[in-house]
Structure formats: C-alpha cells, structure tokens
Amino acid sequence: MNEEQKKCFSMLYDFAHDERLGCGNLMMFIDTCFPDPEQDEISRAVHYGMKPYLLARQEMGGTAMELMYRLDEAQKAVTNNNRG
C-alpha cells in the first residue's frame, strides 16, 4: 500500500474499533442510567429504540474488525514477501 492507503486503512481500523467499543459502553451506560425500561416513556424509548440500534452497530463493528484483521494480516504477508 502507498502512504495514503496506509493512512486510510489505519483510520478505518481505528474507527471500526472505537465505534464498536463506544456502542458497548453506551449500552452499559443505558442500563445504569435507565435500569427499568418500563419506568417511563423515555426509558422505553432508550431501551427499545436506541439499544437495538447500538447493538446492531456493535455487531457490524465486529464484522468490520474481522475483515480489518484479515486485511492487516494479508498486508503484512505481502510486505514480508516483498522483503525477500
């Protein structure tokens, strides 16, 4: 990869990793701040609206990270083969 591609790859890697982690943290924070989803309308909306959204993003982040790990390994293999 050229330098711009490496920069882009690194940014993608960091984004997917950080977003996945952030979604997990937000779901835990929701459970702490809104422990009873049936308490009121806001609690219901946060639990039944936002948590599924965050879970989907977290799962997509996991899939993206699996891809990034494979691509990172492939890039390392190409780099090592080019070194001789």
N, CA, C and O of each residue as an XYZ file, in Angstrom:
336
protein
N       0.843     -1.175      0.000
C       0.000      0.000      0.000
C       0.893      1.245      0.000
O       1.981      1.256      0.576
N       0.399      2.284     -0.661
C       1.130      3.541     -0.605
C       0.784      4.246      0.717
O      -0.045      3.756      1.484
N       1.406      5.370      0.973
C       1.234      6.059      2.261
C      -0.198      6.532      2.491
O      -0.702      6.433      3.609
N      -0.861      7.043      1.457
C      -2.259      7.476      1.598
C      -3.163      6.286      1.915
O      -4.064      6.396      2.747
N      -2.928      5.161      1.263
C      -3.722      3.964      1.531
C      -3.500      3.480      2.961
O      -4.446      3.082      3.641
N      -2.256      3.517      3.413
C      -1.963      3.110      4.792
C      -2.684      4.009      5.790
O      -3.225      3.533      6.788
N      -2.687      5.301      5.516
C      -3.375      6.251      6.395
C      -4.872      5.963      6.426
O      -5.483      5.941      7.494
N      -5.452      5.747      5.269
C      -6.884      5.446      5.172
C      -7.202      4.138      5.894
O      -8.178      4.063      6.640
N      -6.386      3.110      5.676
C      -6.585      1.815      6.321
C      -6.548      1.974      7.842
O      -7.385      1.421      8.555
N      -5.576      2.728      8.320
C      -5.440      2.945      9.755
C      -6.653      3.677     10.313
O      -7.136      3.349     11.397
N      -7.140      4.661      9.579
C      -8.320      5.403     10.028
C      -9.560      4.504     10.061
O     -10.362      4.597     10.990
N      -9.720      3.649      9.071
C     -10.839      2.705      9.051
C     -10.763      1.742     10.228
O     -11.762      1.474     10.896
N      -9.576      1.233     10.468
C      -9.339      0.297     11.561
C      -9.709      0.953     12.893
O     -10.458      0.387     13.689
N      -9.176      2.146     13.120
C      -9.442      2.852     14.374
C     -10.917      3.182     14.530
O     -11.471      3.047     15.621
N     -11.558      3.616     13.447
C     -12.976      3.966     13.507
C     -13.823      2.759     13.897
O     -14.639      2.842     14.815
N     -13.634      1.643     13.207
C     -14.436      0.444     13.483
C     -14.201     -0.030     14.914
O     -15.146     -0.401     15.611
N     -12.965     -0.016     15.345
C     -12.633     -0.456     16.695
C     -13.281      0.459     17.741
O     -13.926     -0.014     18.677
N     -13.103      1.756     17.573
C     -13.612      2.713     18.560
C     -15.134      2.752     18.589
O     -15.737      2.861     19.657
N     -15.755      2.662     17.417
C     -17.218      2.689     17.379
C     -17.793      1.458     18.077
O     -18.756      1.560     18.838
N     -17.203      0.308     17.817
C     -17.680     -0.929     18.440
C     -17.580     -0.827     19.960
O     -18.518     -1.169     20.679
N     -16.451     -0.359     20.431
C     -16.247     -0.198     21.867
C     -17.211      0.840     22.437
O     -17.792      0.630     23.501
N     -17.379      1.948     21.738
C     -18.283      3.001     22.191
C     -19.722      2.524     22.296
O     -20.426      2.888     23.238
N     -20.166      1.720     21.347
C     -21.531      1.195     21.399
C     -21.734      0.314     22.625
O     -22.754      0.412     23.307
N     -20.767     -0.538     22.900
C     -20.853     -1.389     24.092
C     -20.905     -0.563     25.364
O     -21.692     -0.847     26.267
N     -20.067      0.456     25.432
C     -20.055      1.325     26.610
C     -21.378      2.067     26.771
O     -21.883      2.197     27.886
N     -21.937      2.549     25.676
C     -23.221      3.252     25.755
C     -24.350      2.329     26.209
O     -25.218      2.745     26.977
N     -24.345      1.089     25.744
C     -25.390      0.156     26.178
C     -25.288     -0.113     27.679
O     -26.308     -0.195     28.363
N     -24.074     -0.249     28.191
C     -23.902     -0.431     29.636
C     -24.347      0.817     30.397
O     -24.954      0.711     31.463
N     -24.049      1.984     29.859
C     -24.445      3.237     30.496
C     -25.965      3.383     30.510
O     -26.534      3.863     31.491
N     -26.614      2.976     29.439
C     -28.084      2.989     29.391
C     -28.631      2.120     30.508
O     -29.549      2.527     31.220
N     -28.077      0.926     30.667
C     -28.560      0.017     31.714
C     -28.370      0.601     33.114
O     -29.158      0.336     34.021
N     -27.315      1.398     33.274
C     -27.063      2.036     34.571
C     -28.005      3.211     34.797
O     -28.579      3.355     35.876
N     -28.160      4.036     33.795
C     -28.961      5.264     33.941
C     -30.460      5.028     33.839
O     -31.249      5.751     34.446
N     -30.847      4.031     33.083
C     -32.271      3.708     32.871
C     -32.492      2.229     33.177
O     -32.784      1.450     32.270
N     -32.354      1.827     34.462
C     -32.396      0.401     34.788
C     -33.745     -0.277     34.527
O     -33.798     -1.485     34.298
N     -34.812      0.482     34.561
C     -36.148     -0.089     34.342
C     -36.719      0.451     33.041
O     -37.140      1.606     32.979
N     -36.736     -0.380     31.996
C     -37.240      0.116     30.717
C     -38.722      0.483     30.745
O     -39.194      1.198     29.861
N     -39.449      0.012     31.730
C     -40.886      0.307     31.804
C     -41.195      1.473     32.727
O     -42.361      1.756     32.999
N     -40.160      2.154     33.212
C     -40.361      3.260     34.161
C     -41.143      4.415     33.550
O     -42.056      4.955     34.175
N     -40.783      4.793     32.326
C     -41.463      5.916     31.685
C     -41.195      5.853     30.184
O     -40.508      4.956     29.695
N     -41.751      6.819     29.473
C     -41.638      6.834     28.013
C     -40.190      6.953     27.540
O     -39.796      6.294     26.577
N     -39.406      7.781     28.204
C     -38.008      7.962     27.802
C     -37.221      6.673     28.016
O     -36.440      6.273     27.152
N     -37.417      6.028     29.148
C     -36.720      4.762     29.422
C     -37.075      3.711     28.375
O     -36.200      2.994     27.888
N     -38.356      3.620     28.032
C     -38.777      2.666     26.997
C     -38.119      2.992     25.663
O     -37.617      2.101     24.976
N     -38.123      4.262     25.301
C     -37.539      4.659     24.017
C     -36.047      4.360     23.972
O     -35.534      3.880     22.961
N     -35.361      4.643     25.058
C     -33.915      4.393     25.093
C     -33.634      2.893     25.021
O     -32.759      2.463     24.270
N     -34.365      2.101     25.791
C     -34.128      0.653     25.812
C     -34.557     -0.034     24.517
O     -33.827     -0.866     23.979
N     -35.737      0.316     24.023
C     -36.289     -0.410     22.883
C     -36.000      0.243     21.543
O     -36.203     -0.372     20.496
N     -35.534      1.469     21.566
C     -35.183      2.159     20.334
C     -33.685      2.267     20.134
O     -33.155      1.870     19.097
N     -33.008      2.807     21.134
C     -31.573      3.060     20.982
C     -30.707      1.825     21.216
O     -29.730      1.619     20.496
N     -31.044      1.001     22.208
C     -30.193     -0.167     22.461
C     -30.118     -1.113     21.264
O     -29.028     -1.593     20.953
N     -31.237     -1.405     20.572
C     -31.123     -2.261     19.388
C     -30.250     -1.623     18.295
O     -29.503     -2.320     17.607
N     -30.347     -0.327     18.144
C     -29.511      0.400     17.186
C     -28.037      0.248     17.553
O     -27.205     -0.070     16.703
N     -27.724      0.478     18.824
C     -26.331      0.354     19.276
C     -25.828     -1.078     19.142
O     -24.678     -1.301     18.762
N     -26.678     -2.042     19.449
C     -26.286     -3.450     19.316
C     -25.983     -3.794     17.862
O     -24.997     -4.471     17.570
N     -26.834     -3.326     16.955
C     -26.600     -3.583     15.523
C     -25.282     -2.962     15.076
O     -24.516     -3.592     14.347
N     -25.009     -1.728     15.507
C     -23.747     -1.069     15.145
C     -22.557     -1.809     15.740
O     -21.515     -1.938     15.098
N     -22.715     -2.298     16.975
C     -21.636     -3.041     17.614
C     -21.363     -4.345     16.855
O     -20.207     -4.707     16.633
N     -22.420     -5.040     16.463
C     -22.257     -6.289     15.712
C     -21.638     -6.026     14.341
O     -20.783     -6.789     13.891
N     -22.061     -4.959     13.679
C     -21.459     -4.592     12.394
C     -19.986     -4.236     12.587
O     -19.151     -4.548     11.738
N     -19.674     -3.584     13.698
C     -18.279     -3.269     14.010
C     -17.455     -4.518     14.205
O     -16.293     -4.566     13.803
N     -18.041     -5.534     14.818
C     -17.335     -6.809     14.981
C     -17.031     -7.451     13.641
O     -15.936     -7.971     13.428
N     -17.994     -7.413     12.744
C     -17.790     -7.948     11.396
C     -16.718     -7.149     10.660
O     -15.854     -7.713      9.988
N     -16.789     -5.830     10.799
C     -15.793     -4.972     10.157
C     -14.398     -5.244     10.718
O     -13.424     -5.266      9.967
N     -14.296     -5.449     12.022
C     -12.986     -5.696     12.625
C     -12.427     -7.038     12.176
O     -11.220     -7.160     11.967
N     -13.270     -8.038     12.026
C     -12.790     -9.325     11.496
C     -12.175     -9.124     10.118
O     -11.108     -9.664      9.826
N     -12.840     -8.356      9.282
C     -12.320     -8.052      7.957
C     -11.005     -7.281      8.062
O     -10.047     -7.594      7.355
N     -10.954     -6.293      8.925
C      -9.737     -5.491      9.079
C      -8.576     -6.352      9.568
O      -7.446     -6.171      9.114
N      -8.833     -7.286     10.485
C      -7.772     -8.184     10.951
C      -7.230     -9.020      9.798
O      -6.018     -9.179      9.654
N      -8.135     -9.556      8.973
C      -7.700    -10.375      7.830
C      -6.914     -9.543      6.826
O      -5.892     -9.989      6.304
N      -7.393     -8.334      6.557
C      -6.681     -7.466      5.621
C      -5.320     -7.053      6.166
O      -4.349     -6.964      5.414
N      -5.245     -6.803      7.457
C      -3.979     -6.441      8.082
C      -2.980     -7.590      7.956
O      -1.813     -7.368      7.634
N      -3.431     -8.800      8.207
C      -2.559     -9.970      8.071
C      -2.120    -10.162      6.622
O      -0.959    -10.480      6.364
N      -3.035     -9.971      5.680
C      -2.688    -10.111      4.262
C      -1.652     -9.068      3.867
O      -0.707     -9.368      3.137
N      -1.831     -7.845      4.350
C      -0.873     -6.782      4.037
C       0.495     -7.096      4.627
O       1.514     -6.862      3.977
N       0.536     -7.618      5.836
C       1.811     -7.987      6.464
C       2.501     -9.089      5.661
O       3.719     -9.063      5.480
N       1.723    -10.048      5.186
C       2.286    -11.142      4.388
C       2.879    -10.606      3.089
O       3.959    -11.030      2.677
N       2.179     -9.678      2.445
C       2.683     -9.095      1.192
C       3.976     -8.319      1.473
O       4.951     -8.424      0.729
N       3.967     -7.554      2.537
C       5.157     -6.770      2.894
C       6.343     -7.682      3.192
O       7.461     -7.418      2.750
N       6.096     -8.757      3.945
C       7.184     -9.696      4.271
C       7.690    -10.418      3.025
O       8.890    -10.666      2.904
N       6.792    -10.759      2.094
C       7.222    -11.419      0.850
C       8.045    -10.481     -0.015
O       8.979    -10.918     -0.688
N       7.716     -9.211     -0.006
C       8.450     -8.240     -0.809
C       9.842     -7.964     -0.240
O      10.728     -7.506     -0.961
N      10.034     -8.239      1.037
C      11.341     -8.014      1.656
C      12.318     -9.133      1.327
O      13.532     -8.963      1.436
N      11.796    -10.236      0.938
C      12.678    -11.235      0.453
C      12.772    -12.510      1.068
O      13.549    -13.355      0.622
